[in-house]
Amino acid sequence: MSTMNISLPETLKTFVDLQVSQRGYSTSSEYVRELIRKDQDRLELREKLLIGAGSAPTLPVSGTYFDDLRDRVHQATSNNTPR
């Protein structure tokens, strides 16, 4: 793992320290890594949404579509339950 040092104003350092203690992080590095991961996820989702928005329109879906989808998911998850 690489090391990166950052400088923070005292107010931000205090905020980070508070988040670490209140939210159960072991270190400030763990907290910052989590923030970076969330930002990566956000950017990935944004890219997927933009791709979807730029894609060709499809046929409208009905409530039946979601009922069938829900049933398929339920069947798939109940079939994969360890016994």
C-alpha positions, 0 to 999 in steps of 0.5 A: 500500500502506498502512503500519501500525506495531506495537510488539513486546516485544524477545523477539518482535522478536528472534523475527521477525528470526530468522524473517526471516533463517532463512526467506528473507524480505526484510523483517519486513513480508514475514514479517508479511504472510505470517502474515496471509495464512495466517491468512486462509486458515485462517479461510476453510477453517474457514468452509467446513468449518463450512458443510460440516458443517452441510449435508445428508448425502450418500450414502457414497462408495466406493473406486471413487469416489476411483479414478474421481476420481483418473483424471479429475484425471490425464486433465485434467492430462495434457491441459493439459500444454504441448507 
